[in-house]
Amino acid sequence: MVIDPHDLVEIDTKNLISHTPIPDWAIESLSVAPYVVVRRANAPSGQIAIGIRGKSRGERFPAFLPEHAIIRQLKPEHLTGKHLLKYRQSPVFESLEIAGEILDRYNLVWGPGGSAGFELASGVETVTAKSDLDLIVRAINPLPINIAVKILSELQRCPAKADVQVEIAEGAFSLVEYAKNSFPILLKTQYGPLLIENPWVNSLATSNFACEI
């Protein structure tokens, strides 16, 4: 299976590769749930860039993992079944059900990222009443701007704020920025942010590196 940013992978912690000491909170977090998220970053050959989540937004630790050391891999689109939402009561999970109905109507490949995706994959409660809903849409085909506008309008029904990242082969961009129809827009890549004119037409060949934000 192809390994993409936002994928959640179960690991054996002894396989972690870090060039700096792993903080105590990260070790504790992995002892509760040995799951990490794949980062969008350049990694040495044979390794993947991963991130360890803690209990707060400020607790994020970057590290690496040998590709062969993955025990289990879950993509955001594997976490969309309604059975996964059973007994989970929060604005985020209520929003996830609403968002799913909207995105399915447009025949999009999608799934939850962020705290919702992590909780559904690991079983550890990470969503709070203040959490946003992070959504990943894999745009295999070009997404018309008028459809992007309609999706964002319909997502206003969600009780939690929905943040949609559109994934293409070269990176990801914000659905909100794309829907504004004002180019160039920012594309996040493993090598850094780029400004692109058209996400589906030679995006890297016709792009310029943007300043870090």
C-alpha positions as CSV (number, residue, x, y, z in Angstrom):
1,M,0.0,0.0,0.0
2,V,1.2,3.5,-0.8
3,I,2.2,5.6,2.2
4,D,0.7,9.1,2.1
5,P,0.7,12.1,4.5
6,H,-2.1,11.8,7.1
7,D,-1.9,8.0,7.1
8,L,-2.0,6.6,10.6
9,V,0.4,3.7,11.3
10,E,0.8,1.4,14.3
11,I,4.4,0.8,15.2
12,D,6.7,-0.9,17.6
13,T,8.4,2.0,19.4
14,K,11.8,0.4,19.3
15,N,11.9,1.1,15.6
16,L,11.6,4.8,15.9
17,I,14.5,6.9,14.5
18,S,15.1,10.3,16.1
19,H,18.2,12.5,16.0
20,T,17.2,14.3,19.2
21,P,15.9,12.8,22.5
22,I,12.3,11.8,22.5
23,P,10.4,13.8,25.1
24,D,8.8,12.1,28.0
25,W,5.3,13.1,26.9
26,A,5.8,11.4,23.6
27,I,7.0,8.2,25.2
28,E,4.0,8.2,27.5
29,S,1.7,8.9,24.5
30,L,3.1,5.9,22.6
31,S,2.7,3.7,25.6
32,V,-1.0,4.4,25.6
33,A,-1.4,4.1,21.8
34,P,1.5,3.1,19.6
35,Y,0.2,5.1,16.6
36,V,1.9,7.9,14.7
37,V,0.8,10.0,11.8
38,V,2.7,10.2,8.5
39,R,4.2,13.7,8.0
40,R,4.6,15.6,4.7
41,A,8.4,15.8,4.8
42,N,11.4,14.6,2.9
43,A,12.7,11.4,4.5
44,P,15.9,9.3,3.9
45,S,15.6,6.4,1.5
46,G,13.7,3.5,3.1
47,Q,12.2,5.6,5.8
48,I,9.0,7.6,6.3
49,A,8.6,10.9,8.2
50,I,6.2,10.5,11.1
51,G,4.8,12.6,13.9
52,I,4.0,11.7,17.5
53,R,0.9,13.3,19.0
54,G,0.5,14.4,22.6
55,K,-2.4,15.5,24.6
56,S,-2.2,19.2,23.6
57,R,-1.6,21.0,20.3
58,G,1.8,22.0,21.5
59,E,2.9,18.4,21.9
60,R,4.0,17.2,18.4
61,F,7.3,15.5,17.9
62,P,8.8,14.7,14.5
63,A,10.7,11.5,13.9
64,F,11.3,8.8,11.3
65,L,10.4,5.1,10.9
66,P,11.8,2.4,8.6
67,E,9.1,1.5,6.0
68,H,9.3,-2.2,6.8
69,A,8.6,-1.5,10.5
70,I,4.9,-0.6,9.9
71,I,2.6,-3.0,11.8
72,R,-0.7,-1.6,10.6
73,Q,-1.6,1.2,8.2
74,L,-4.8,3.1,8.1
75,K,-5.6,5.8,5.6
76,P,-8.2,8.6,6.4
77,E,-10.6,7.0,3.8
78,H,-10.5,3.8,5.9
79,L,-12.1,5.7,8.8
80,T,-15.4,6.7,7.3
81,G,-17.7,3.9,8.3
82,K,-20.7,4.9,10.4
83,H,-20.1,2.0,12.7
84,L,-16.9,3.8,13.8
85,L,-19.0,6.7,15.0
86,K,-21.3,4.6,17.2
87,Y,-21.3,5.9,20.9
88,R,-19.0,8.8,20.0
89,Q,-20.8,12.0,21.0
90,S,-19.2,15.3,20.2
91,P,-19.6,18.2,17.7
92,V,-16.7,16.8,15.7
93,F,-18.2,13.4,15.2
94,E,-21.6,14.8,14.5
95,S,-19.9,17.0,11.9
96,L,-18.1,14.1,10.5
97,E,-21.3,12.3,9.7
98,I,-22.8,15.4,8.1
99,A,-19.6,16.0,6.1
100,G,-19.6,12.4,4.9
101,E,-23.0,12.6,3.4
102,I,-22.0,15.8,1.6
103,L,-18.7,14.5,0.2
104,D,-20.2,11.1,-0.8
105,R,-22.8,13.0,-2.8
106,Y,-20.0,14.4,-4.9
107,N,-18.3,11.0,-5.3
108,L,-15.1,12.1,-3.6
109,V,-12.5,10.0,-1.8
110,W,-12.2,11.4,1.6
111,G,-11.6,10.7,5.3
112,P,-11.0,12.4,8.7
113,G,-7.5,13.6,9.7
114,G,-6.3,15.3,12.8
115,S,-7.7,14.4,16.2
116,A,-10.8,12.7,14.8
117,G,-8.8,10.4,12.6
118,F,-6.4,9.6,15.4
119,E,-9.2,8.7,17.8
120,L,-10.9,6.5,15.3
121,A,-7.7,4.7,14.4
122,S,-6.2,4.3,17.9
123,G,-9.3,4.2,20.1
124,V,-7.8,6.8,22.4
125,E,-10.0,9.8,23.1
126,T,-8.3,12.8,21.6
127,V,-11.3,14.9,20.3
128,T,-12.4,17.7,22.6
129,A,-15.4,20.0,22.6
130,K,-13.1,22.7,21.1
131,S,-11.6,20.4,18.3
132,D,-12.1,21.3,14.6
133,L,-12.9,18.7,12.0
134,D,-10.0,18.1,9.7
135,L,-11.0,16.5,6.4
136,I,-8.7,15.0,3.7
137,V,-10.1,14.9,0.2
138,R,-8.1,12.9,-2.4
139,A,-8.7,14.7,-5.7
140,I,-7.9,12.0,-8.3
141,N,-9.6,14.1,-10.9
142,P,-9.7,17.9,-11.2
143,L,-12.3,19.4,-8.8
144,P,-14.4,22.2,-10.5
145,I,-14.3,25.4,-8.5
146,N,-18.0,25.7,-8.5
147,I,-18.2,22.3,-6.8
148,A,-15.6,23.4,-4.2
149,V,-17.8,26.4,-3.5
150,K,-20.9,24.3,-3.1
151,I,-19.1,21.9,-0.7
152,L,-17.9,24.7,1.5
153,S,-21.4,26.2,1.6
154,E,-22.9,22.9,2.6
155,L,-20.3,22.2,5.3
156,Q,-21.5,25.3,7.1
157,R,-24.2,23.0,8.5
158,C,-21.6,21.2,10.6
159,P,-21.6,22.2,14.3
160,A,-17.8,22.0,14.3
161,K,-15.5,24.0,12.0
162,A,-14.5,21.8,9.0
163,D,-11.1,22.4,7.5
164,V,-10.6,20.6,4.2
165,Q,-7.3,19.8,2.7
166,V,-7.3,18.6,-1.0
167,E,-4.6,16.1,-1.7
168,I,-3.1,15.7,-5.2
169,A,0.0,13.7,-6.3
170,E,2.4,16.6,-5.6
171,G,1.0,17.9,-2.3
172,A,-2.0,19.5,-0.7
173,F,-3.9,22.8,-0.8
174,S,-6.7,24.4,1.2
175,L,-10.2,24.0,-0.3
176,V,-11.1,27.4,1.0
177,E,-8.2,29.0,-0.8
178,Y,-8.9,27.1,-4.0
179,A,-12.6,28.1,-4.0
180,K,-11.7,31.8,-4.0
181,N,-10.6,31.3,-7.7
182,S,-7.7,33.6,-7.2
183,F,-4.4,32.1,-8.2
184,P,-1.6,31.3,-7.5
185,I,-2.5,29.3,-4.4
186,L,-0.3,27.6,-1.8
187,L,0.6,23.9,-2.3
188,K,2.2,22.1,0.6
189,T,4.8,19.6,-0.6
190,Q,7.4,17.4,1.1
191,Y,10.1,19.9,0.0
192,G,8.2,23.0,1.3
193,P,5.4,25.3,0.2
194,L,5.0,26.2,-3.4
195,L,2.8,28.8,-5.3
196,I,0.9,27.1,-8.1
197,E,-1.4,28.4,-10.8
198,N,-3.2,25.1,-11.5
199,P,-3.1,22.1,-9.2
200,W,-3.7,19.6,-12.0
201,V,-1.5,21.0,-14.8
202,N,2.3,20.5,-14.3
203,S,2.0,22.0,-10.8
204,L,5.6,21.5,-9.8
205,A,7.0,22.4,-13.2
206,T,5.2,25.7,-13.3
207,S,5.5,26.6,-9.6
208,N,7.7,28.9,-7.4
209,F,8.8,28.2,-3.9
210,A,6.9,30.4,-1.5
211,C,8.2,31.9,1.7
212,E,7.7,29.8,4.8
213,I,4.6,30.8,6.7
